[in-house]
Amino acid sequence: MDKQNVKLGNAKFGSAAQIRSTRGLPSVFPREMGPNTLSYLQQVVESGLASDMVTRFEKVLAEAHGRQYCMLTPGCTNALFALFAGLEFKPGDEIIVSPIADYGDLAGLLFHNYIPVFCDTEPGTGLISAETIEPCITERTRAILAVNFFGLPCDYDPIMALARKHNLVVIEDVCQSILSTYKGRLAGTLADVAVFSFDSEKTMGADMGGAILTDDQELYDRIVNRSIARGAVNYPGFGRKHVYQGLALRAPQCTAATCLGNWEILPRQVEARMRSAAMLNDKIRSIPGVQVYEVPADRTHTYWMYGFSVEPSQLSCTADQLADELLEAGIPCGMGKYYVLPAGVPFLAEKVAQGVYPFNVPTASRAVNYDADEIVPNAVAFMNRWIRWMWTEKYSDQDVELMASIIEEVCSRHRIEEDEQ
Ligand SMILES: Cc1ncc(COP(=O)(O)O)c(C=O)c1O
């Protein structure tokens, strides 16, 4: 790849990165912050930073999920840095990762010199499964990092059964799926350990923030040691020795205060998101060329984003063209395709080609393939047909009516009549 000719963009995030609707549909920002957030922030300030806001929110999140241990972090990327430090695998060990995920899913494992191996998704779903994971397992595999894509959990029971057979740790990435359920159980309780994001764009947005939940006390103790104590242990008569290569990933008290305030309003917001998304599904299901994302009966979807697939036999345009036209007509989509990580992180293939550490053999056991078309064809095909935009609890019935009518109108411009199909 010619990096010389690629301009480095200024990173925008949160409100600054939002696409606004040309038809007045509400945006995610400004966000509702909850009636108690200001008072929690005030408690932090008035206590002179002596408040227990971090442990207070950790307790609330752990109890709500029926988990023993929670550590709040400055974000999910950081949570995964901390978790991979605590897992203590060896350089060159392999982690199987969802290919439709965020760069934050890779940063921590790469920092620890583990090797990501992308398994494919089930056709038409964006979700990995036991069937797509199994062919990727080798004697170097140590963990599976499963992402609950856009708000919908994976099918975890078969994934956990497979993991137990091969002695693998399963990490559930709940960043996009807080309060979703699988077989009546909450997302965040479905695997060995769960990671969350409270980034300002997420369903529960608290500016920045993340968390790790687990029932494994030894793992939790190692995570806290590596990321709060920065790997240090106190030796009697000597003092602090950094016996592990630690990190500094303490969560700020103000983040905890904002999380606590936002957590209190989350159930109502999630209910509103699910209701309006179900309404839009019903309104656009019969539009030729639109394939609604159907939620399996054993799960609930909490719609961090909303999306549908384009049926190419019924429309004479690509998903990208349709997204551009929908954007112009007022639906805030068209942000480009969502990640297929092996294609979106080209330095991985470069490192393999260069044979640099830890991708050199014998640190690695093999040259891992990062060609997205070859290794994750279902994920690539899914993303080529996928249109999405940020969902928000602010959408009213009228907003949903407007979105449905825009989708109907824009699709009708490209409809292939039945005798042409
Ligand atoms: C699936 C997933 N994992 C990890 C992250 C990283 O989260 P954070 O921004 O809190 O570091 C994100 C953020 O978009 C995400 O969507």
The ligand as a Gaussian input file, in Angstrom:
#p B3LYP/6-31G(d) Opt

LIG

0 1
 C      -17.194000      -3.843000      19.009000
 C      -16.299000      -2.793000      19.609000
 N      -15.227000      -3.170000      20.343000
 C      -14.389000      -2.262000      20.887000
 C      -14.591000      -0.907000      20.714000
 C      -13.625000       0.076000      21.329000
 O      -14.265000       0.786000      22.361000
 P      -13.652000       2.137000      22.996000
 O      -13.943000       3.231000      22.019000
 O      -14.401000       2.311000      24.277000
 O      -12.220000       1.939000      23.209000
 C      -15.686000      -0.467000      19.967000
 C      -15.904000       0.969000      19.735000
 O      -16.471000       1.379000      18.741000
 C      -16.564000      -1.435000      19.392000
 O      -17.624000      -1.076000      18.658000

